Each structure stands twice: as C-alpha cells, then as structure tokens.
Amino acid sequence: MMEIYNDWILVSSVGLMFSFLFIFEPYGWVMERVLPFKPFNCVLCLSFWCSLLLYAYLGVNPLYAIYTSFIAELSYRKLVNE
C-alpha cells in the first residue's frame, strides 16, 4: 500500500514540476528561440513524454504518465489564470 502512495506522490510532484517549468522565464526564452516545436512548447505533450521516459527508467508504471500530464496541464492553467 505504501508503494502506491509513493507512486502517486511522485506522479503529483512531477506534474507540478512541469507546470512550474512553463512559467519559469528562462525556459520560456529557450522555448521561443531554440525549441519552438512540439513537444517542447506544450505542457501536456512535454510532461507526458518526459515522464513516460522517467517512469520507464525508474520502474514505475508508465501509464502514470497520463495522470502526470493531466496534473501538469490543469495546474498550469490554474497558475496562468490567477
């Protein structure tokens, strides 16, 4: 049971990390000048693909990448709108 809790804490924290990455000004500069294409300019895409690779490497269920991307997208929208 503790492993499930650890996985969900990891999923939530990685999702929040990606949402905060997109409001971080230096990443915005890099995204506009160097990486102006998908998946680097979309919160949902970048968080999905990067967390999929991260979870596969760590041995966590890769399907959690879907939840991570939704958490990242929704928290990013909440951060931008307020």
C-alpha positions as CSV (number, residue, x, y, z in Angstrom):
1,M,0.0,0.0,0.0
2,M,2.9,2.4,0.7
3,E,4.3,1.8,-2.7
4,I,1.0,3.1,-4.3
5,Y,1.2,6.2,-2.1
6,N,4.8,6.8,-3.1
7,D,3.9,6.4,-6.8
8,W,1.1,9.0,-6.5
9,I,3.3,11.4,-4.7
10,L,5.8,11.0,-7.4
11,V,3.2,11.5,-10.1
12,S,1.8,14.6,-8.5
13,S,5.2,16.2,-7.8
14,V,6.4,15.6,-11.4
15,G,3.2,17.1,-12.8
16,L,3.6,20.2,-10.6
17,M,7.3,20.4,-11.6
18,F,6.4,20.6,-15.3
19,S,3.6,23.1,-14.7
20,F,6.1,25.4,-12.9
21,L,8.7,24.8,-15.6
22,F,6.4,26.6,-18.1
23,I,6.1,29.7,-16.0
24,F,9.8,29.8,-15.4
25,E,11.2,32.7,-17.6
26,P,14.5,31.1,-18.7
27,Y,12.6,28.1,-20.1
28,G,10.3,30.5,-21.9
29,W,13.3,32.1,-23.6
30,V,14.8,28.8,-24.6
31,M,11.4,27.5,-25.8
32,E,10.9,30.6,-28.1
33,R,14.4,30.7,-29.6
34,V,15.8,27.2,-29.6
35,L,12.9,24.7,-29.3
36,P,9.8,26.3,-30.9
37,F,8.2,22.9,-31.9
38,K,6.2,20.2,-30.2
39,P,6.6,18.6,-27.6
40,F,8.6,21.4,-26.1
41,N,6.1,24.2,-26.4
42,C,3.1,22.2,-25.0
43,V,2.7,21.4,-21.3
44,L,0.6,18.3,-21.9
45,C,3.0,16.9,-24.5
46,L,6.3,17.6,-22.8
47,S,5.1,16.3,-19.4
48,F,3.7,13.2,-21.0
49,W,6.8,12.2,-23.0
50,C,9.4,13.2,-20.3
51,S,7.5,11.5,-17.5
52,L,7.0,8.4,-19.7
53,L,10.7,8.1,-20.2
54,L,11.4,8.9,-16.5
55,Y,8.9,6.3,-15.2
56,A,10.2,3.6,-17.6
57,Y,13.7,4.3,-16.3
58,L,12.6,4.2,-12.6
59,G,10.5,1.1,-13.0
60,V,7.2,2.8,-12.2
61,N,4.0,2.0,-14.2
62,P,4.4,4.1,-17.4
63,L,0.6,4.6,-17.6
64,Y,1.1,7.1,-14.7
65,A,2.5,9.5,-17.3
66,I,-1.1,10.2,-18.4
67,Y,-2.0,11.3,-14.9
68,T,1.2,13.4,-14.7
69,S,0.4,15.2,-17.9
70,F,-3.2,16.0,-16.8
71,I,-2.0,17.3,-13.4
72,A,0.6,19.4,-15.2
73,E,-1.8,20.8,-17.7
74,L,-4.6,21.6,-15.2
75,S,-2.2,23.2,-12.6
76,Y,-0.5,25.2,-15.4
77,R,-3.9,26.6,-16.4
78,K,-4.7,27.4,-12.8
79,L,-1.4,29.2,-12.4
80,V,-1.7,31.2,-15.6
81,N,-5.3,32.3,-15.0
82,E,-4.8,33.6,-11.5
